[in-house]
Amino acid sequence: MIAISEWLPSLAASLTFLALGLCKVYGWRKGGVGGGGKPAVCRLQGRCPGWSKEFSFGFMIFLLCIELLNPGLFFFVLSKHG
């Protein structure tokens, strides 16, 4: 049986980055801009006002790529233990 310490960190990181990435995608579609002095939800969904749209889009893609790599690691660990 696979130890929980082998698969739980990968799954937790994957779900965290998935949630952040999806918040950014939702904010990108709404056109939200975050920044200081706004509620936490607006800051999570919006792009940083000091960042360009291209950099903000790249950051969103980066979060989603991390989210996709972690399940790959999770399934690799599962397949290694048979």
mmCIF file of the N, C-alpha and C atoms, coordinates in Angstrom:
data_MODEL
# 
_entry.id   MODEL 
# 
loop_
_atom_site.group_PDB 
_atom_site.id 
_atom_site.type_symbol 
_atom_site.label_atom_id 
_atom_site.label_alt_id 
_atom_site.label_comp_id 
_atom_site.label_asym_id 
_atom_site.label_entity_id 
_atom_site.label_seq_id 
_atom_site.pdbx_PDB_ins_code 
_atom_site.Cartn_x 
_atom_site.Cartn_y 
_atom_site.Cartn_z 
_atom_site.occupancy 
_atom_site.B_iso_or_equiv 
_atom_site.pdbx_formal_charge 
_atom_site.auth_seq_id 
_atom_site.auth_comp_id 
_atom_site.auth_asym_id 
_atom_site.auth_atom_id 
_atom_site.pdbx_PDB_model_num 
ATOM 1   N N  . MET A 1 1  ? 0.850   -1.185 0.000   1.00 0.00 ? 1  MET A N  1 
ATOM 2   C CA . MET A 1 1  ? 0.000   0.000  0.000   1.00 0.00 ? 1  MET A CA 1 
ATOM 3   C C  . MET A 1 1  ? 0.893   1.245  0.000   1.00 0.00 ? 1  MET A C  1 
ATOM 4   N N  . ILE A 1 2  ? 0.455   2.243  -0.721  1.00 0.00 ? 2  ILE A N  1 
ATOM 5   C CA . ILE A 1 2  ? 1.233   3.472  -0.836  1.00 0.00 ? 2  ILE A CA 1 
ATOM 6   C C  . ILE A 1 2  ? 1.040   4.308  0.425   1.00 0.00 ? 2  ILE A C  1 
ATOM 7   N N  . ALA A 1 3  ? 2.145   4.820  0.918   1.00 0.00 ? 3  ALA A N  1 
ATOM 8   C CA . ALA A 1 3  ? 2.091   5.676  2.106   1.00 0.00 ? 3  ALA A CA 1 
ATOM 9   C C  . ALA A 1 3  ? 1.434   7.006  1.746   1.00 0.00 ? 3  ALA A C  1 
ATOM 10  N N  . ILE A 1 4  ? 0.653   7.530  2.682   1.00 0.00 ? 4  ILE A N  1 
ATOM 11  C CA . ILE A 1 4  ? -0.046  8.798  2.454   1.00 0.00 ? 4  ILE A CA 1 
ATOM 12  C C  . ILE A 1 4  ? 0.928   9.948  2.225   1.00 0.00 ? 4  ILE A C  1 
ATOM 13  N N  . SER A 1 5  ? 2.125   9.840  2.784   1.00 0.00 ? 5  SER A N  1 
ATOM 14  C CA . SER A 1 5  ? 3.124   10.904 2.623   1.00 0.00 ? 5  SER A CA 1 
ATOM 15  C C  . SER A 1 5  ? 3.673   10.978 1.204   1.00 0.00 ? 5  SER A C  1 
ATOM 16  N N  . GLU A 1 6  ? 3.415   9.943  0.392   1.00 0.00 ? 6  GLU A N  1 
ATOM 17  C CA . GLU A 1 6  ? 3.894   9.965  -0.985  1.00 0.00 ? 6  GLU A CA 1 
ATOM 18  C C  . GLU A 1 6  ? 2.909   10.635 -1.937  1.00 0.00 ? 6  GLU A C  1 
ATOM 19  N N  . TRP A 1 7  ? 1.623   10.519 -1.679  1.00 0.00 ? 7  TRP A N  1 
ATOM 20  C CA . TRP A 1 7  ? 0.654   11.062 -2.623  1.00 0.00 ? 7  TRP A CA 1 
ATOM 21  C C  . TRP A 1 7  ? -0.090  12.296 -2.126  1.00 0.00 ? 7  TRP A C  1 
ATOM 22  N N  . LEU A 1 8  ? -0.202  12.490 -0.829  1.00 0.00 ? 8  LEU A N  1 
ATOM 23  C CA . LEU A 1 8  ? -0.982  13.614 -0.318  1.00 0.00 ? 8  LEU A CA 1 
ATOM 24  C C  . LEU A 1 8  ? -0.363  14.984 -0.635  1.00 0.00 ? 8  LEU A C  1 
ATOM 25  N N  . PRO A 1 9  ? 0.950   15.180 -0.491  1.00 0.00 ? 9  PRO A N  1 
ATOM 26  C CA . PRO A 1 9  ? 1.507   16.504 -0.835  1.00 0.00 ? 9  PRO A CA 1 
ATOM 27  C C  . PRO A 1 9  ? 1.278   16.888 -2.299  1.00 0.00 ? 9  PRO A C  1 
ATOM 28  N N  . SER A 1 10 ? 1.429   15.922 -3.191  1.00 0.00 ? 10 SER A N  1 
ATOM 29  C CA . SER A 1 10 ? 1.211   16.202 -4.607  1.00 0.00 ? 10 SER A CA 1 
ATOM 30  C C  . SER A 1 10 ? -0.242  16.561 -4.877  1.00 0.00 ? 10 SER A C  1 
ATOM 31  N N  . LEU A 1 11 ? -1.149  15.834 -4.264  1.00 0.00 ? 11 LEU A N  1 
ATOM 32  C CA . LEU A 1 11 ? -2.564  16.114 -4.452  1.00 0.00 ? 11 LEU A CA 1 
ATOM 33  C C  . LEU A 1 11 ? -2.957  17.466 -3.854  1.00 0.00 ? 11 LEU A C  1 
ATOM 34  N N  . ALA A 1 12 ? -2.435  17.778 -2.674  1.00 0.00 ? 12 ALA A N  1 
ATOM 35  C CA . ALA A 1 12 ? -2.745  19.055 -2.031  1.00 0.00 ? 12 ALA A CA 1 
ATOM 36  C C  . ALA A 1 12 ? -2.219  20.232 -2.856  1.00 0.00 ? 12 ALA A C  1 
ATOM 37  N N  . ALA A 1 13 ? -0.990  20.119 -3.351  1.00 0.00 ? 13 ALA A N  1 
ATOM 38  C CA . ALA A 1 13 ? -0.420  21.187 -4.181  1.00 0.00 ? 13 ALA A CA 1 
ATOM 39  C C  . ALA A 1 13 ? -1.213  21.339 -5.470  1.00 0.00 ? 13 ALA A C  1 
ATOM 40  N N  . SER A 1 14 ? -1.599  20.230 -6.054  1.00 0.00 ? 14 SER A N  1 
ATOM 41  C CA . SER A 1 14 ? -2.361  20.273 -7.298  1.00 0.00 ? 14 SER A CA 1 
ATOM 42  C C  . SER A 1 14 ? -3.699  20.972 -7.109  1.00 0.00 ? 14 SER A C  1 
ATOM 43  N N  . LEU A 1 15 ? -4.417  20.636 -6.053  1.00 0.00 ? 15 LEU A N  1 
ATOM 44  C CA . LEU A 1 15 ? -5.710  21.260 -5.816  1.00 0.00 ? 15 LEU A CA 1 
ATOM 45  C C  . LEU A 1 15 ? -5.579  22.744 -5.480  1.00 0.00 ? 15 LEU A C  1 
ATOM 46  N N  . THR A 1 16 ? -4.517  23.101 -4.760  1.00 0.00 ? 16 THR A N  1 
ATOM 47  C CA . THR A 1 16 ? -4.291  24.508 -4.423  1.00 0.00 ? 16 THR A CA 1 
ATOM 48  C C  . THR A 1 16 ? -4.023  25.337 -5.671  1.00 0.00 ? 16 THR A C  1 
ATOM 49  N N  . PHE A 1 17 ? -3.120  24.857 -6.518  1.00 0.00 ? 17 PHE A N  1 
ATOM 50  C CA . PHE A 1 17 ? -2.803  25.604 -7.733  1.00 0.00 ? 17 PHE A CA 1 
ATOM 51  C C  . PHE A 1 17 ? -3.960  25.592 -8.724  1.00 0.00 ? 17 PHE A C  1 
ATOM 52  N N  . LEU A 1 18 ? -4.767  24.516 -8.720  1.00 0.00 ? 18 LEU A N  1 
ATOM 53  C CA . LEU A 1 18 ? -5.956  24.494 -9.569  1.00 0.00 ? 18 LEU A CA 1 
ATOM 54  C C  . LEU A 1 18 ? -6.929  25.581 -9.139  1.00 0.00 ? 18 LEU A C  1 
ATOM 55  N N  . ALA A 1 19 ? -7.150  25.700 -7.837  1.00 0.00 ? 19 ALA A N  1 
ATOM 56  C CA . ALA A 1 19 ? -8.067  26.725 -7.331  1.00 0.00 ? 19 ALA A CA 1 
ATOM 57  C C  . ALA A 1 19 ? -7.554  28.125 -7.668  1.00 0.00 ? 19 ALA A C  1 
ATOM 58  N N  . LEU A 1 20 ? -6.261  28.378 -7.460  1.00 0.00 ? 20 LEU A N  1 
ATOM 59  C CA . LEU A 1 20 ? -5.703  29.692 -7.789  1.00 0.00 ? 20 LEU A CA 1 
ATOM 60  C C  . LEU A 1 20 ? -5.772  29.979 -9.280  1.00 0.00 ? 20 LEU A C  1 
ATOM 61  N N  . GLY A 1 21 ? -5.435  28.986 -10.083 1.00 0.00 ? 21 GLY A N  1 
ATOM 62  C CA . GLY A 1 21 ? -5.486  29.171 -11.533 1.00 0.00 ? 21 GLY A CA 1 
ATOM 63  C C  . GLY A 1 21 ? -6.892  29.440 -12.032 1.00 0.00 ? 21 GLY A C  1 
ATOM 64  N N  . LEU A 1 22 ? -7.876  28.710 -11.491 1.00 0.00 ? 22 LEU A N  1 
ATOM 65  C CA . LEU A 1 22 ? -9.253  28.926 -11.915 1.00 0.00 ? 22 LEU A CA 1 
ATOM 66  C C  . LEU A 1 22 ? -9.783  30.282 -11.452 1.00 0.00 ? 22 LEU A C  1 
ATOM 67  N N  . CYS A 1 23 ? -9.344  30.741 -10.275 1.00 0.00 ? 23 CYS A N  1 
ATOM 68  C CA . CYS A 1 23 ? -9.711  32.096 -9.826  1.00 0.00 ? 23 CYS A CA 1 
ATOM 69  C C  . CYS A 1 23 ? -9.159  33.132 -10.795 1.00 0.00 ? 23 CYS A C  1 
ATOM 70  N N  . LYS A 1 24 ? -7.923  32.948 -11.230 1.00 0.00 ? 24 LYS A N  1 
ATOM 71  C CA . LYS A 1 24 ? -7.315  33.897 -12.169 1.00 0.00 ? 24 LYS A CA 1 
ATOM 72  C C  . LYS A 1 24 ? -8.010  33.859 -13.529 1.00 0.00 ? 24 LYS A C  1 
ATOM 73  N N  . VAL A 1 25 ? -8.385  32.658 -13.996 1.00 0.00 ? 25 VAL A N  1 
ATOM 74  C CA . VAL A 1 25 ? -9.097  32.556 -15.273 1.00 0.00 ? 25 VAL A CA 1 
ATOM 75  C C  . VAL A 1 25 ? -10.438 33.268 -15.181 1.00 0.00 ? 25 VAL A C  1 
ATOM 76  N N  . TYR A 1 26 ? -11.153 33.052 -14.077 1.00 0.00 ? 26 TYR A N  1 
ATOM 77  C CA . TYR A 1 26 ? -12.442 33.713 -13.877 1.00 0.00 ? 26 TYR A CA 1 
ATOM 78  C C  . TYR A 1 26 ? -12.268 35.234 -13.836 1.00 0.00 ? 26 TYR A C  1 
ATOM 79  N N  . GLY A 1 27 ? -11.270 35.692 -13.102 1.00 0.00 ? 27 GLY A N  1 
ATOM 80  C CA . GLY A 1 27 ? -11.002 37.129 -13.041 1.00 0.00 ? 27 GLY A CA 1 
ATOM 81  C C  . GLY A 1 27 ? -10.558 37.702 -14.378 1.00 0.00 ? 27 GLY A C  1 
ATOM 82  N N  . TRP A 1 28 ? -9.809  36.929 -15.144 1.00 0.00 ? 28 TRP A N  1 
ATOM 83  C CA . TRP A 1 28 ? -9.355  37.368 -16.467 1.00 0.00 ? 28 TRP A CA 1 
ATOM 84  C C  . TRP A 1 28 ? -10.562 37.569 -17.381 1.00 0.00 ? 28 TRP A C  1 
ATOM 85  N N  . ARG A 1 29 ? -11.514 36.629 -17.312 1.00 0.00 ? 29 ARG A N  1 
ATOM 86  C CA . ARG A 1 29 ? -12.701 36.727 -18.153 1.00 0.00 ? 29 ARG A CA 1 
ATOM 87  C C  . ARG A 1 29 ? -13.594 37.898 -17.737 1.00 0.00 ? 29 ARG A C  1 
ATOM 88  N N  . LYS A 1 30 ? -13.628 38.192 -16.436 1.00 0.00 ? 30 LYS A N  1 
ATOM 89  C CA . LYS A 1 30 ? -14.428 39.322 -15.957 1.00 0.00 ? 30 LYS A CA 1 
ATOM 90  C C  . LYS A 1 30 ? -13.723 40.652 -16.171 1.00 0.00 ? 30 LYS A C  1 
ATOM 91  N N  . GLY A 1 31 ? -12.419 40.624 -16.362 1.00 0.00 ? 31 GLY A N  1 
ATOM 92  C CA . GLY A 1 31 ? -11.657 41.857 -16.520 1.00 0.00 ? 31 GLY A CA 1 
ATOM 93  C C  . GLY A 1 31 ? -11.326 42.511 -15.196 1.00 0.00 ? 31 GLY A C  1 
ATOM 94  N N  . GLY A 1 32 ? -11.270 41.721 -14.145 1.00 0.00 ? 32 GLY A N  1 
ATOM 95  C CA . GLY A 1 32 ? -11.012 42.253 -12.810 1.00 0.00 ? 32 GLY A CA 1 
ATOM 96  C C  . GLY A 1 32 ? -9.577  42.691 -12.605 1.00 0.00 ? 32 GLY A C  1 
ATOM 97  N N  . VAL A 1 33 ? -9.419  43.721 -11.815 1.00 0.00 ? 33 VAL A N  1 
ATOM 98  C CA . VAL A 1 33 ? -8.093  44.211 -11.442 1.00 0.00 ? 33 VAL A CA 1 
ATOM 99  C C  . VAL A 1 33 ? -8.022  44.200 -9.924  1.00 0.00 ? 33 VAL A C  1 
ATOM 100 N N  . GLY A 1 34 ? -7.028  43.540 -9.404  1.00 0.00 ? 34 GLY A N  1 
ATOM 101 C CA . GLY A 1 34 ? -6.861  43.458 -7.962  1.00 0.00 ? 34 GLY A CA 1 
ATOM 102 C C  . GLY A 1 34 ? -6.052  44.632 -7.453  1.00 0.00 ? 34 GLY A C  1 
ATOM 103 N N  . GLY A 1 35 ? -5.339  44.410 -6.378  1.00 0.00 ? 35 GLY A N  1 
ATOM 104 C CA . GLY A 1 35 ? -4.493  45.454 -5.819  1.00 0.00 ? 35 GLY A CA 1 
ATOM 105 C C  . GLY A 1 35 ? -4.794  45.681 -4.362  1.00 0.00 ? 35 GLY A C  1 
ATOM 106 N N  . GLY A 1 36 ? -3.949  46.441 -3.725  1.00 0.00 ? 36 GLY A N  1 
ATOM 107 C CA . GLY A 1 36 ? -4.107  46.733 -2.310  1.00 0.00 ? 36 GLY A CA 1 
ATOM 108 C C  . GLY A 1 36 ? -5.383  47.503 -2.023  1.00 0.00 ? 36 GLY A C  1 
ATOM 109 N N  . GLY A 1 37 ? -5.930  47.275 -0.848  1.00 0.00 ? 37 GLY A N  1 
ATOM 110 C CA . GLY A 1 37 ? -7.125  47.983 -0.432  1.00 0.00 ? 37 GLY A CA 1 
ATOM 111 C C  . GLY A 1 37 ? -8.412  47.383 -0.961  1.00 0.00 ? 37 GLY A C  1 
ATOM 112 N N  . LYS A 1 38 ? -8.326  46.294 -1.691  1.00 0.00 ? 38 LYS A N  1 
ATOM 113 C CA . LYS A 1 38 ? -9.529  45.634 -2.194  1.00 0.00 ? 38 LYS A CA 1 
ATOM 114 C C  . LYS A 1 38 ? -9.758  44.356 -1.395  1.00 0.00 ? 38 LYS A C  1 
ATOM 115 N N  . PRO A 1 39 ? -10.981 43.836 -1.429  1.00 0.00 ? 39 PRO A N  1 
ATOM 116 C CA . PRO A 1 39 ? -11.249 42.590 -0.719  1.00 0.00 ? 39 PRO A CA 1 
ATOM 117 C C  . PRO A 1 39 ? -10.380 41.440 -1.257  1.00 0.00 ? 39 PRO A C  1 
ATOM 118 N N  . ALA A 1 40 ? -10.200 40.441 -0.414  1.00 0.00 ? 40 ALA A N  1 
ATOM 119 C CA . ALA A 1 40 ? -9.338  39.308 -0.789  1.00 0.00 ? 40 ALA A CA 1 
ATOM 120 C C  . ALA A 1 40 ? -9.824  38.608 -2.047  1.00 0.00 ? 40 ALA A C  1 
ATOM 121 N N  . VAL A 1 41 ? -11.126 38.507 -2.236  1.00 0.00 ? 41 VAL A N  1 
ATOM 122 C CA . VAL A 1 41 ? -11.665 37.850 -3.427  1.00 0.00 ? 41 VAL A CA 1 
ATOM 123 C C  . VAL A 1 41 ? -11.254 38.612 -4.686  1.00 0.00 ? 41 VAL A C  1 
ATOM 124 N N  . CYS A 1 42 ? -11.319 39.926 -4.638  1.00 0.00 ? 42 CYS A N  1 
ATOM 125 C CA . CYS A 1 42 ? -10.904 40.734 -5.798  1.00 0.00 ? 42 CYS A CA 1 
ATOM 126 C C  . CYS A 1 42 ? -9.415  40.586 -6.057  1.00 0.00 ? 42 CYS A C  1 
ATOM 127 N N  . ARG A 1 43 ? -8.635  40.499 -4.999  1.00 0.00 ? 43 ARG A N  1 
ATOM 128 C CA . ARG A 1 43 ? -7.190  40.333 -5.180  1.00 0.00 ? 43 ARG A CA 1 
ATOM 129 C C  . ARG A 1 43 ? -6.860  38.968 -5.758  1.00 0.00 ? 43 ARG A C  1 
ATOM 130 N N  . LEU A 1 44 ? -7.591  37.929 -5.361  1.00 0.00 ? 44 LEU A N  1 
ATOM 131 C CA . LEU A 1 44 ? -7.343  36.600 -5.910  1.00 0.00 ? 44 LEU A CA 1 
ATOM 132 C C  . LEU A 1 44 ? -7.752  36.511 -7.367  1.00 0.00 ? 44 LEU A C  1 
ATOM 133 N N  . GLN A 1 45 ? -8.868  37.124 -7.712  1.00 0.00 ? 45 GLN A N  1 
ATOM 134 C CA . GLN A 1 45 ? -9.374  37.012 -9.073  1.00 0.00 ? 45 GLN A CA 1 
ATOM 135 C C  . GLN A 1 45 ? -8.725  37.986 -10.038 1.00 0.00 ? 45 GLN A C  1 
ATOM 136 N N  . GLY A 1 46 ? -8.356  39.134 -9.566  1.00 0.00 ? 46 GLY A N  1 
ATOM 137 C CA . GLY A 1 46 ? -7.874  40.174 -10.470 1.00 0.00 ? 46 GLY A CA 1 
ATOM 138 C C  . GLY A 1 46 ? -6.393  40.083 -10.742 1.00 0.00 ? 46 GLY A C  1 
ATOM 139 N N  . ARG A 1 47 ? -6.004  40.776 -11.783 1.00 0.00 ? 47 ARG A N  1 
ATOM 140 C CA . ARG A 1 47 ? -4.584  40.859 -12.094 1.00 0.00 ? 47 ARG A CA 1 
ATOM 141 C C  . ARG A 1 47 ? -3.988  42.024 -11.327 1.00 0.00 ? 47 ARG A C  1 
ATOM 142 N N  . CYS A 1 48 ? -2.714  41.967 -11.118 1.00 0.00 ? 48 CYS A N  1 
ATOM 143 C CA . CYS A 1 48 ? -2.024  43.034 -10.407 1.00 0.00 ? 48 CYS A CA 1 
ATOM 144 C C  . CYS A 1 48 ? -2.028  44.292 -11.284 1.00 0.00 ? 48 CYS A C  1 
ATOM 145 N N  . PRO A 1 49 ? -2.409  45.439 -10.721 1.00 0.00 ? 49 PRO A N  1 
ATOM 146 C CA . PRO A 1 49 ? -2.469  46.648 -11.549 1.00 0.00 ? 49 PRO A CA 1 
ATOM 147 C C  . PRO A 1 49 ? -1.105  47.076 -12.094 1.00 0.00 ? 49 PRO A C  1 
ATOM 148 N N  . GLY A 1 50 ? -0.028  46.661 -11.435 1.00 0.00 ? 50 GLY A N  1 
ATOM 149 C CA . GLY A 1 50 ? 1.303   47.027 -11.908 1.00 0.00 ? 50 GLY A CA 1 
ATOM 150 C C  . GLY A 1 50 ? 1.847   46.102 -12.983 1.00 0.00 ? 50 GLY A C  1 
ATOM 151 N N  . TRP A 1 51 ? 1.174   44.979 -13.210 1.00 0.00 ? 51 TRP A N  1 
ATOM 152 C CA . TRP A 1 51 ? 1.627   44.017 -14.210 1.00 0.00 ? 51 TRP A CA 1 
ATOM 153 C C  . TRP A 1 51 ? 0.952   44.299 -15.546 1.00 0.00 ? 51 TRP A C  1 
ATOM 154 N N  . SER A 1 52 ? 1.651   43.982 -16.604 1.00 0.00 ? 52 SER A N  1 
ATOM 155 C CA . SER A 1 52 ? 1.030   44.090 -17.916 1.00 0.00 ? 52 SER A CA 1 
ATOM 156 C C  . SER A 1 52 ? 0.052   42.931 -18.094 1.00 0.00 ? 52 SER A C  1 
ATOM 157 N N  . LYS A 1 53 ? -0.843  43.065 -19.055 1.00 0.00 ? 53 LYS A N  1 
ATOM 158 C CA . LYS A 1 53 ? -1.797  41.989 -19.312 1.00 0.00 ? 53 LYS A CA 1 
ATOM 159 C C  . LYS A 1 53 ? -1.085  40.712 -19.754 1.00 0.00 ? 53 LYS A C  1 
ATOM 160 N N  . GLU A 1 54 ? -0.008  40.860 -20.496 1.00 0.00 ? 54 GLU A N  1 
ATOM 161 C CA . GLU A 1 54 ? 0.728   39.702 -20.976 1.00 0.00 ? 54 GLU A CA 1 
ATOM 162 C C  . GLU A 1 54 ? 1.382   38.947 -19.819 1.00 0.00 ? 54 GLU A C  1 
ATOM 163 N N  . PHE A 1 55 ? 1.981   39.691 -18.887 1.00 0.00 ? 55 PHE A N  1 
ATOM 164 C CA . PHE A 1 55 ? 2.624   39.055 -17.744 1.00 0.00 ? 55 PHE A CA 1 
ATOM 165 C C  . PHE A 1 55 ? 1.585   38.383 -16.857 1.00 0.00 ? 55 PHE A C  1 
ATOM 166 N N  . SER A 1 56 ? 0.451   39.027 -16.673 1.00 0.00 ? 56 SER A N  1 
ATOM 167 C CA . SER A 1 56 ? -0.626  38.457 -15.870 1.00 0.00 ? 56 SER A CA 1 
ATOM 168 C C  . SER A 1 56 ? -1.154  37.182 -16.515 1.00 0.00 ? 56 SER A C  1 
ATOM 169 N N  . PHE A 1 57 ? -1.290  37.183 -17.828 1.00 0.00 ? 57 PHE A N  1 
ATOM 170 C CA . PHE A 1 57 ? -1.729  35.990 -18.548 1.00 0.00 ? 57 PHE A CA 1 
ATOM 171 C C  . PHE A 1 57 ? -0.695  34.877 -18.397 1.00 0.00 ? 57 PHE A C  1 
ATOM 172 N N  . GLY A 1 58 ? 0.581   35.206 -18.478 1.00 0.00 ? 58 GLY A N  1 
ATOM 173 C CA . GLY A 1 58 ? 1.648   34.217 -18.303 1.00 0.00 ? 58 GLY A CA 1 
ATOM 174 C C  . GLY A 1 58 ? 1.631   33.616 -16.906 1.00 0.00 ? 58 GLY A C  1 
ATOM 175 N N  . PHE A 1 59 ? 1.363   34.431 -15.904 1.00 0.00 ? 59 PHE A N  1 
ATOM 176 C CA . PHE A 1 59 ? 1.288   33.939 -14.533 1.00 0.00 ? 59 PHE A CA 1 
ATOM 177 C C  . PHE A 1 59 ? 0.119   32.975 -14.369 1.00 0.00 ? 59 PHE A C  1 
ATOM 178 N N  . MET A 1 60 ? -0.996  33.303 -14.999 1.00 0.00 ? 60 MET A N  1 
ATOM 179 C CA . MET A 1 60 ? -2.163  32.431 -14.952 1.00 0.00 ? 60 MET A CA 1 
ATOM 180 C C  . MET A 1 60 ? -1.840  31.085 -15.612 1.00 0.00 ? 60 MET A C  1 
ATOM 181 N N  . ILE A 1 61 ? -1.168  31.105 -16.734 1.00 0.00 ? 61 ILE A N  1 
ATOM 182 C CA . ILE A 1 61 ? -0.777  29.870 -17.426 1.00 0.00 ? 61 ILE A CA 1 
ATOM 183 C C  . ILE A 1 61 ? 0.216   29.086 -16.571 1.00 0.00 ? 61 ILE A C  1 
ATOM 184 N N  . PHE A 1 62 ? 1.134   29.777 -15.910 1.00 0.00 ? 62 PHE A N  1 
ATOM 185 C CA . PHE A 1 62 ? 2.103   29.123 -15.022 1.00 0.00 ? 62 PHE A CA 1 
ATOM 186 C C  . PHE A 1 62 ? 1.398   28.367 -13.901 1.00 0.00 ? 62 PHE A C  1 
ATOM 187 N N  . LEU A 1 63 ? 0.401   28.989 -13.267 1.00 0.00 ? 63 LEU A N  1 
ATOM 188 C CA . LEU A 1 63 ? -0.341  28.319 -12.200 1.00 0.00 ? 63 LEU A CA 1 
ATOM 189 C C  . LEU A 1 63 ? -1.057  27.078 -12.723 1.00 0.00 ? 63 LEU A C  1 
ATOM 190 N N  . LEU A 1 64 ? -1.642  27.184 -13.899 1.00 0.00 ? 64 LEU A N  1 
ATOM 191 C CA . LEU A 1 64 ? -2.350  26.036 -14.448 1.00 0.00 ? 64 LEU A CA 1 
ATOM 192 C C  . LEU A 1 64 ? -1.396  24.937 -14.887 1.00 0.00 ? 64 LEU A C  1 
ATOM 193 N N  . CYS A 1 65 ? -0.191  25.282 -15.345 1.00 0.00 ? 65 CYS A N  1 
ATOM 194 C CA . CYS A 1 65 ? 0.804   24.263 -15.706 1.00 0.00 ? 65 CYS A CA 1 
ATOM 195 C C  . CYS A 1 65 ? 1.277   23.507 -14.471 1.00 0.00 ? 65 CYS A C  1 
ATOM 196 N N  . ILE A 1 66 ? 1.499   24.214 -13.382 1.00 0.00 ? 66 ILE A N  1 
ATOM 197 C CA . ILE A 1 66 ? 1.881   23.538 -12.141 1.00 0.00 ? 66 ILE A CA 1 
ATOM 198 C C  . ILE A 1 66 ? 0.769   22.592 -11.717 1.00 0.00 ? 66 ILE A C  1 
ATOM 199 N N  . GLU A 1 67 ? -0.463  23.031 -11.881 1.00 0.00 ? 67 GLU A N  1 
ATOM 200 C CA . GLU A 1 67 ? -1.597  22.191 -11.518 1.00 0.00 ? 67 GLU A CA 1 
ATOM 201 C C  . GLU A 1 67 ? -1.630  20.931 -12.370 1.00 0.00 ? 67 GLU A C  1 
ATOM 202 N N  . LEU A 1 68 ? -1.235  21.017 -13.623 1.00 0.00 ? 68 LEU A N  1 
ATOM 203 C CA . LEU A 1 68 ? -1.254  19.846 -14.490 1.00 0.00 ? 68 LEU A CA 1 
ATOM 204 C C  . LEU A 1 68 ? -0.067  18.918 -14.250 1.00 0.00 ? 68 LEU A C  1 
ATOM 205 N N  . LEU A 1 69 ? 1.060   19.451 -13.791 1.00 0.00 ? 69 LEU A N  1 
ATOM 206 C CA . LEU A 1 69 ? 2.229   18.609 -13.545 1.00 0.00 ? 69 LEU A CA 1 
ATOM 207 C C  . LEU A 1 69 ? 2.085   17.776 -12.280 1.00 0.00 ? 69 LEU A C  1 
ATOM 208 N N  . ASN A 1 70 ? 1.433   18.312 -11.269 1.00 0.00 ? 70 ASN A N  1 
ATOM 209 C CA . ASN A 1 70 ? 1.299   17.579 -10.015 1.00 0.00 ? 70 ASN A CA 1 
ATOM 210 C C  . ASN A 1 70 ? 0.471   16.305 -10.132 1.00 0.00 ? 70 ASN A C  1 
ATOM 211 N N  . PRO A 1 71 ? -0.662  16.301 -10.844 1.00 0.00 ? 71 PRO A N  1 
ATOM 212 C CA . PRO A 1 71 ? -1.352  15.014 -11.006 1.00 0.00 ? 71 PRO A CA 1 
ATOM 213 C C  . PRO A 1 71 ? -0.512  14.007 -11.780 1.00 0.00 ? 71 PRO A C  1 
ATOM 214 N N  . GLY A 1 72 ? 0.320   14.491 -12.694 1.00 0.00 ? 72 GLY A N  1 
ATOM 215 C CA . GLY A 1 72 ? 1.231   13.585 -13.395 1.00 0.00 ? 72 GLY A CA 1 
ATOM 216 C C  . GLY A 1 72 ? 2.172   12.897 -12.424 1.00 0.00 ? 72 GLY A C  1 
ATOM 217 N N  . LEU A 1 73 ? 2.696   13.669 -11.487 1.00 0.00 ? 73 LEU A N  1 
ATOM 218 C CA . LEU A 1 73 ? 3.552   13.092 -10.447 1.00 0.00 ? 73 LEU A CA 1 
ATOM 219 C C  . LEU A 1 73 ? 2.757   12.132 -9.583  1.00 0.00 ? 73 LEU A C  1 
ATOM 220 N N  . PHE A 1 74 ? 1.537   12.491 -9.259  1.00 0.00 ? 74 PHE A N  1 
ATOM 221 C CA . PHE A 1 74 ? 0.661   11.642 -8.448  1.00 0.00 ? 74 PHE A CA 1 
ATOM 222 C C  . PHE A 1 74 ? 0.445   10.284 -9.129  1.00 0.00 ? 74 PHE A C  1 
ATOM 223 N N  . PHE A 1 75 ? 0.118   10.293 -10.427 1.00 0.00 ? 75 PHE A N  1 
ATOM 224 C CA . PHE A 1 75 ? -0.116  9.032  -11.129 1.00 0.00 ? 75 PHE A CA 1 
ATOM 225 C C  . PHE A 1 75 ? 1.179   8.266  -11.352 1.00 0.00 ? 75 PHE A C  1 
ATOM 226 N N  . PHE A 1 76 ? 2.301   8.950  -11.465 1.00 0.00 ? 76 PHE A N  1 
ATOM 227 C CA . PHE A 1 76 ? 3.596   8.268  -11.567 1.00 0.00 ? 76 PHE A CA 1 
ATOM 228 C C  . PHE A 1 76 ? 3.885   7.489  -10.284 1.00 0.00 ? 76 PHE A C  1 
ATOM 229 N N  . VAL A 1 77 ? 3.619   8.129  -9.137  1.00 0.00 ? 77 VAL A N  1 
ATOM 230 C CA . VAL A 1 77 ? 3.830   7.439  -7.862  1.00 0.00 ? 77 VAL A CA 1 
ATOM 231 C C  . VAL A 1 77 ? 2.894   6.243  -7.742  1.00 0.00 ? 77 VAL A C  1 
ATOM 232 N N  . LEU A 1 78 ? 1.643   6.404  -8.173  1.00 0.00 ? 78 LEU A N  1 
ATOM 233 C CA . LEU A 1 78 ? 0.701   5.291  -8.118  1.00 0.00 ? 78 LEU A CA 1 
ATOM 234 C C  . LEU A 1 78 ? 1.149   4.137  -9.005  1.00 0.00 ? 78 LEU A C  1 
ATOM 235 N N  . SER A 1 79 ? 1.610   4.452  -10.208 1.00 0.00 ? 79 SER A N  1 
ATOM 236 C CA . SER A 1 79 ? 2.031   3.384  -11.117 1.00 0.00 ? 79 SER A CA 1 
ATOM 237 C C  . SER A 1 79 ? 3.313   2.707  -10.663 1.00 0.00 ? 79 SER A C  1 
ATOM 238 N N  . LYS A 1 80 ? 4.164   3.440  -9.957  1.00 0.00 ? 80 LYS A N  1 
ATOM 239 C CA . LYS A 1 80 ? 5.418   2.860  -9.479  1.00 0.00 ? 80 LYS A CA 1 
ATOM 240 C C  . LYS A 1 80 ? 5.148   1.785  -8.417  1.00 0.00 ? 80 LYS A C  1 
ATOM 241 N N  . HIS A 1 81 ? 4.091   1.983  -7.648  1.00 0.00 ? 81 HIS A N  1 
ATOM 242 C CA . HIS A 1 81 ? 3.773   1.035  -6.588  1.00 0.00 ? 81 HIS A CA 1 
ATOM 243 C C  . HIS A 1 81 ? 2.768   -0.016 -7.015  1.00 0.00 ? 81 HIS A C  1 
ATOM 244 N N  . GLY A 1 82 ? 2.402   0.029  -8.263  1.00 0.00 ? 82 GLY A N  1 
ATOM 245 C CA . GLY A 1 82 ? 1.647   -1.013 -8.863  1.00 0.00 ? 82 GLY A CA 1 
ATOM 246 C C  . GLY A 1 82 ? 0.246   -1.204 -8.621  1.00 0.00 ? 82 GLY A C  1 
# 
